[in-house]
């Protein structure tokens, strides 16, 4: 690593942090890869542990000692400045002290990602990056094995998703399903019982679904507000609901995922 004091906020080498939106970062190195932003030393540590290559790092002076052991041996520029300089560069306060632009790994196929999985989460068209990040954190914390996202789902490597997930999006195997809802048929062919989380007249309580003791399970969660599409529900093997009380019909999608995963990974 090379420590470079910031002399000017107009330094073109800082463009990863000042001139590129998340969309532009994704396209920077297409078609094979792209870039994403890892925010905080903890997230940077998890990105490096996952084998992702750092492109450039921005840090405050006081966080440099914690970065040095992480980046030792990496061929990367580490730009260092005070908090006010970094805030003027990025447009927000770096309260976790450091951000890094990282090279995205190439996505694997669905079959490769779920090869050894028993519990898989599928996200259909979820657009809130906070929800995506929270679901990844639940997947990691509650012992599920992989996440699949549909073509219209928010990017798990978006800066907010990575931050909310506490970097677990960099640990959990995931990929994007190429064709949806036809991807449900692929999961079934791979041996999964596919369950839609939805409120329908014929939906079964979550506890009953868990009691079936299906071998490999893929649970599908729909977008905020509208839930799962009718086409996806129709193709799934089961339709499952979380029983509610006090006139509440459903939980936020991230909360629903957490409840469902706890039930599946901690059966009675």
N, C-alpha and C positions, 0 to 999 in steps of 0.2 A: 504494500500500500504506500501511496505517496500523499503526504499531508501538505495541502496547499492553502495558505491563508487567502481569504477573499479580499482582493484589492479593489474590485469593481463589480457592482451588480450587473453590469453589462457584459461581463465575460461570457463569450459564446459557449464556453464549456459548461456553463450553468443552465443551458437551454432545456435540459431534461426537467428542470424544476420550475422554469418560468414561462416557457413558450409552448409547451405541449399539453394538450388536454389528455384525459385518459383514452379517448378514442384515437387520438393521434399516436399515443404511446403504443396502443395495440397494433397499429399499422406501420410502425416505424421500420420493422424488420420483416414484414410479410414477404413471402407467404408462410415460411416455416414457423417463425416465432414472432416476437414483439417484445414490448417492455411493460413492466408494471411498477408501481411504487410500493415499497415496503416502508412503513412508518413506525418508528420506535426501535430501540436496540433489540427488544424481545422479538419483534417480527423479523427484523434483519437476521437475527440468530437462527430463527426457524427456517427462513428462506435459504440460508447458507447450508443448514443441516439437511435440507431437502435436495441439495446439489445445484441450486440455482446460481447462476453467475452474476456477480455484481458488476454494473456498468459504471456507476458514479455514486458518490455518497456526499451528503450534505449534513453537517453537524455543528452544534455549538461547542465552544471550547471545553466546557466542563464535562461533556459526554465523550470526548475523545479517548480518555483512558479506558472506558468500557468497550469502545469499538476496536481498539488496537488488537486485543487477543482474538477477536472474531475475524478480523480481516488480515491477520498476519499470513503472509504467503500469497495473498490475492493481488493480481495486477490491476489495481483500481486507484483512481484519484479520490481523495477524501478532502472536500472543501470545507474549511473551518472558518466560522465567524461568530460574532456575538448575536444574541437573540434578536435584536432589532434589525440587524442586517438580514438575517435569515427570514424574518417575517416579511420584510420588504420584498424579498425574492419570491417567496412562495404564496404570499397573500394570506397566510394564517400563522398562528402562533405554534411553534414546534414545542409543545409542552412535554413531549417525550424525547426531545433532544436531538433526534437524527432521522433522516429519511434516506432511502437508497433507491435508485433506479435499477431494476433487476431484469435480466433476460428471461422471458417466458419460456417454459419448456414446451415442446411440441405435445399436443394432446394425443392420448392413446385412444384406441377403439373402445367401444362399450364392452366388448367381450374381454379385452385385456384388463380393463379396470375392475370388472366384477368377477374375474376368474375364480378367486378364492373367497368371495364375499358371501355372507349369510343374510345380512340385513343391509338393504340399499335404499337410499332416499332419492326420489325423483322430484324435481322442481319444475312445474309447468308454468312458464310465463310469469314468474314472480319478478316484479319490476323494482321493488324497493331494495336497494343495496344493503341497508341495515338488516332487513329480514334475511337476506341471503347469508350475510356474515353470521348472524345469530344462529341460523340453522346449522351451518358448518361447525360452529362451536359446540352445539348440542350433539351433533354426529360424533365429534371427537370425544367429548366428555362422557357420553352415554354408551359408547362402544359399538356404534354402527360401523359399517365397513367402507362405504363409498357413496358418492353423490353423483347423480346424472342430472344435467340441466338441458332443457329444451332449447330449440334455436332462438326463441324470443325471450328467454330468461335473462335477467341482468347478469353482468359479467362478475363471476366470483373474484376475479383479480382486480376489480375496481378498488381504488384506494380505500373508500369507506367500508367495503365488504371485508377487505383484508384486515383493517383496523378493528372492526367490530368482532371479527372472528378471533381476535388475539393471535393472528397468524396461523390458526389451525387449518385455514383454507390451503395453506402450503404443506400441510401434513396429510390431510385426508385425500385419498385417491378420488379423482373426479374427471369427468369429461363431458363433452356436449353431444347430445343425441342428434344425429344428422337428420332424421326424418321423424316427425311427430304428428299424430299419435301412433304411427306404425312401429315405433320403437318398443311399444308394449308387447307386440308379437315377438320381437327379438328377445326380450327379457323372458317371456314365457318359454321360448325355444331353448333358452339357457337354463331352464329348470326353476325359474322363480314363480311363486304365486304373487300376482300383482294386485295390490289393494288400493282403491281410491279412497281418500279421506273426503267425504262429501255428505251432505244432508239430503238424502232421498227417502222416499217412502219405504224402500226395501233395504235400507242400510242396517248393518248389524252393529251392536255395541262393541267397542274396542276389546273389552274383556273376553267376549265370545270369540273374536277373531284370534286373540292370543291363545285361547284354550284349544284351538284347532291344532296347534303345534305344527304349523306348516314348516317345511324344511327351510328353503331359501325364500325370503320375502322381499319384495320391492314395494314400498309405500309411496304413493303419489300425492303431492300437495299442490293445490292450485293457487292462482294469483289472488292478490289482495282484493277484497270487494266482491269479485265475481266467482271466485272459487274455480274448481275444475271445469273444463269444457265438457259438454254433453258427449262428444265423440270419445274423449278419453275415458269417461265414466263407463260408457257402453262397452269398451274393449277390455276393461279390467275384470279380473276374476271375482273380486269381492268389492263391496262398497261398505266402508266402515265409518262409524261416527263416534265421537267422544260425548257421552251423555253429559248434559248440562243441567244447571239448576237456576232458580230465581228468574226465569224468563229470558235467560241469555241463550242465544242459539248456537254460538260458536266462539272459539278463541282466535286470537291473532295467529297467523300461519306459523310464525316462529314458535309460539307457545304450543300450538297443536303438534308441531313436530317433536318438541321436547317431551310432551306427555306421551305421545305415541311411541317414541323410541325407548323411553323408560319402561313402558309396559312390555315392549317386545324383547328388551335385553335383560329384564328382571321378571320373568314369568313366575307365577306362584308355584 
